[in-house]
Amino acid sequence: MTALHPSPAEPGLADRARWAVADALAVAGRDVAHWRRQPAAVLVGALFPVLLLLMFTYLLGGGMVVPGGGDYRDFLVPGMLALSMVFGVEATMTAVVTDTARGITDRFRSLPMAPSAVVAGRCLADMAASLVGLLVLMAAALAIGWRPAGVGSSLAAVGLLLLLRLAFLWIGIHLGLLARDPSMVVAVQILVWPFAFLSNAFVAASSMPGWLSSVAEWNPVAGTVTAVRELFGSPVGTGGGWATEHATLLAVGWPVVLTVVFATLSVRRFQALSR
């Protein structure tokens, strides 16, 4: 007579969630350890926005006029802080494409890990690096004389900036999983610049021709730029309009929508890589 053994109990939802978090933290730790061995890339990524800030402040700032009045340096700093969150999309995409090209992503897929752990781990690690880069840029801005309004409003502004970074981080992850070829990163680097300039980061959207001004005001970056300018107490330099009058709503709405869409697409793409 054959003895019947009870089948092992299926893990519950709480257990699966705990394992997914543990897997994501392990992947994030691996990414951070990789940066410790190659700090040059992280250093360059943090200092590049500082270089742009100094160039626009001291080389071009003397010829810039802020609509409504105000110092151009105070107008520029919140815009540069927002753009530094957008520039990170290239670094994220490069890391994801490199892992895929080297077979590391396939190796992760062969392990008993949560399907979301690899992309979630990348997200955690890149958010940590982005926070460091943001603090470096804010320290540079303080060194050249920029002074934000209050502590509470400044912390709220930093929260909006990190929310924007989270959205573009998931865009970078999704593009990296789609590309699977490091040469495609160059194309994204080229497209980031016109996207950055077609906003109110460097100049007020009201100074642009009519249709271009509307496009710039509805740029997902523009809402964050206007909102953090208001929170930091910097010159806003806008001519009015629904998008600029509801900048805080757009600063939250755009990143949330982009995060939900691209996080979902990224997890699905990761699951479909080897089918």
C-alpha positions in Angstrom: 0.0 0.0 0.0 1.4 3.4 -1.0 1.5 6.0 1.7 -0.1 9.4 0.9 1.9 12.4 1.8 0.3 15.9 2.2 1.4 18.3 -0.5 3.3 21.4 0.8 1.1 24.3 1.5 1.1 27.0 -1.2 2.7 30.3 0.0 0.2 33.0 0.8 0.0 36.5 -0.7 1.9 37.9 2.3 4.7 35.4 1.8 5.0 36.1 -1.9 5.0 39.9 -1.3 7.7 39.4 1.4 9.9 37.3 -1.0 9.4 39.8 -3.9 10.6 42.7 -1.6 13.6 40.6 -0.5 14.5 39.7 -4.1 14.2 43.3 -5.2 16.4 44.5 -2.3 19.0 41.8 -3.2 19.0 43.0 -6.9 19.3 46.6 -5.7 22.2 45.7 -3.5 24.0 44.0 -6.4 23.5 47.2 -8.5 24.8 49.5 -5.7 27.8 47.2 -5.2 28.5 47.4 -9.0 28.6 51.2 -8.7 31.0 51.1 -5.8 33.5 49.2 -8.0 33.0 51.7 -10.9 32.4 55.1 -9.2 33.5 57.2 -12.2 30.1 56.7 -14.0 28.1 57.7 -10.9 30.4 60.7 -10.4 30.1 61.9 -14.0 26.3 61.5 -13.9 26.1 63.6 -10.7 28.5 66.4 -11.9 27.1 66.8 -15.5 24.0 68.8 -14.3 26.3 70.9 -12.1 28.4 71.8 -15.2 25.2 72.7 -17.1 24.1 74.9 -14.2 27.3 76.8 -14.1 27.4 77.2 -17.9 23.8 78.6 -18.1 24.3 80.8 -15.0 27.6 82.4 -15.9 27.9 82.2 -19.7 24.2 82.7 -20.8 22.5 84.0 -17.7 23.5 87.6 -18.2 21.4 87.8 -21.4 18.3 86.1 -20.0 15.3 88.1 -18.9 12.7 86.4 -16.6 9.1 87.5 -17.5 7.6 89.2 -14.5 11.0 90.0 -13.1 13.5 88.0 -10.9 17.0 86.7 -11.0 17.7 84.2 -13.8 19.8 82.1 -11.4 16.8 81.6 -9.1 14.6 80.9 -12.2 17.1 78.4 -13.6 17.9 76.2 -10.6 14.5 74.6 -10.2 14.5 73.9 -14.0 17.9 72.3 -13.8 16.9 70.2 -10.8 13.9 68.8 -12.8 16.1 68.2 -15.9 18.6 66.3 -13.8 15.7 63.8 -13.0 15.1 63.4 -16.8 18.7 63.0 -17.7 18.8 59.8 -15.6 16.7 58.0 -18.1 19.9 57.3 -20.2 21.8 55.8 -17.3 18.9 53.5 -16.4 18.5 52.4 -20.0 22.3 51.8 -20.3 22.3 49.6 -17.2 19.3 47.5 -18.3 20.6 47.1 -21.9 24.0 46.1 -20.6 22.6 43.5 -18.2 20.4 42.1 -21.1 23.3 42.0 -23.6 25.6 40.2 -21.1 23.0 37.5 -20.3 22.7 38.7 -16.7 18.9 39.3 -17.1 18.4 35.8 -18.5 20.4 34.4 -15.5 18.0 36.2 -13.1 15.1 34.8 -15.0 16.4 31.3 -14.5 16.4 31.8 -10.7 13.4 31.3 -8.5 12.7 35.0 -8.1 9.7 37.2 -8.3 9.1 38.4 -11.9 9.1 42.0 -10.7 12.2 41.7 -8.6 14.8 42.6 -11.3 13.1 45.7 -12.5 12.0 46.8 -9.0 15.6 46.3 -7.8 16.9 48.5 -10.6 14.3 51.1 -9.7 15.4 51.1 -6.0 19.1 51.4 -6.9 18.6 54.2 -9.5 16.3 56.1 -7.1 19.1 56.1 -4.5 21.7 57.3 -7.1 19.2 60.0 -8.2 18.7 61.3 -4.7 22.5 61.6 -4.3 22.8 63.5 -7.7 19.9 65.8 -6.6 21.6 66.7 -3.4 24.9 67.3 -5.2 23.2 69.7 -7.6 21.3 71.5 -4.8 24.6 71.9 -2.9 26.2 73.5 -6.0 23.2 75.8 -6.4 23.5 76.9 -2.8 27.2 77.5 -3.3 26.5 80.0 -6.2 23.9 81.9 -4.1 20.6 80.2 -4.7 18.4 80.3 -1.6 15.1 78.3 -1.4 12.2 79.6 0.6 11.4 77.3 3.5 12.3 73.8 4.8 8.8 72.4 4.5 8.1 73.7 1.0 11.6 72.7 -0.1 11.0 69.1 1.1 7.8 69.1 -0.9 9.6 70.3 -4.0 12.2 67.5 -3.6 9.3 65.0 -3.3 7.9 66.2 -6.6 11.3 66.0 -8.2 11.8 62.4 -7.1 8.3 61.5 -8.3 9.3 62.8 -11.8 12.5 60.8 -11.6 10.5 57.7 -10.7 8.4 58.1 -13.9 11.4 58.6 -16.2 13.2 55.7 -14.4 10.4 53.3 -15.5 10.6 54.8 -19.0 14.3 54.0 -19.1 13.7 50.4 -17.8 11.1 49.8 -20.5 13.2 51.2 -23.3 16.2 49.2 -22.1 14.2 46.0 -22.2 12.9 46.9 -25.6 16.2 47.8 -27.1 18.5 44.9 -26.0 21.3 46.7 -27.9 23.6 49.2 -26.3 23.8 51.3 -29.5 20.2 52.3 -29.1 21.1 54.3 -26.0 22.7 56.9 -28.3 19.3 57.5 -30.0 17.7 58.2 -26.6 20.5 60.5 -25.6 19.9 62.6 -28.8 16.1 62.7 -28.2 16.4 63.8 -24.5 17.9 67.1 -25.4 15.1 68.5 -27.6 12.6 67.1 -25.1 14.4 69.0 -22.3 14.6 72.3 -24.2 10.9 72.1 -25.3 9.9 72.9 -21.7 10.0 75.9 -19.4 13.3 74.7 -17.7 15.6 77.3 -19.3 13.2 80.0 -20.5 9.6 80.8 -19.8 7.1 79.1 -22.1 5.3 82.4 -22.6 8.4 83.7 -24.5 7.9 81.1 -27.2 5.6 81.3 -30.3 2.0 80.5 -29.6 1.7 76.8 -30.5 5.2 76.0 -29.2 4.3 77.7 -25.9 1.3 75.4 -25.5 3.4 72.3 -26.3 6.1 73.4 -23.7 3.5 74.1 -21.0 2.0 70.6 -21.4 5.4 68.9 -21.5 5.4 66.5 -18.5 8.5 68.2 -17.2 7.0 71.7 -17.3 4.4 71.1 -14.5 7.1 69.9 -12.2 9.3 72.9 -13.0 6.6 75.4 -12.3 5.4 73.7 -9.1 8.9 73.4 -7.6 9.6 77.1 -8.6 6.6 78.0 -6.5 7.6 75.8 -3.6 11.2 77.1 -3.6 10.0 80.7 -3.8 11.7 81.2 -7.2 10.5 83.4 -10.1 7.8 81.4 -12.0 7.9 83.5 -15.2 4.7 82.2 -16.8 2.0 84.1 -18.7 -1.0 82.2 -17.2 -3.1 79.5 -18.8 -4.7 76.3 -17.4 -1.5 74.2 -17.4 0.6 76.8 -15.5 -2.2 77.7 -13.1 -2.6 74.0 -12.2 1.1 73.1 -12.2 1.0 71.1 -9.0 -1.8 68.9 -10.3 0.2 68.2 -13.4 3.4 67.7 -11.4 1.7 64.9 -9.6 -0.6 63.6 -12.4 1.9 63.2 -15.2 4.5 61.2 -13.2 1.8 59.0 -11.7 0.3 58.1 -15.1 3.7 57.6 -16.7 4.8 55.4 -13.7 1.8 53.2 -13.8 1.9 52.7 -17.6 5.6 52.1 -18.0 6.0 50.0 -14.8 3.2 47.7 -16.1 4.8 47.5 -19.5 8.3 46.9 -18.0 7.2 43.9 -15.9 5.2 42.4 -18.9 8.2 42.9 -21.2 10.6 41.3 -18.7 8.2 38.3 -18.4 8.1 37.9 -22.2 11.8 38.2 -22.9 12.6 34.6 -23.4 9.2 33.4 -24.8 
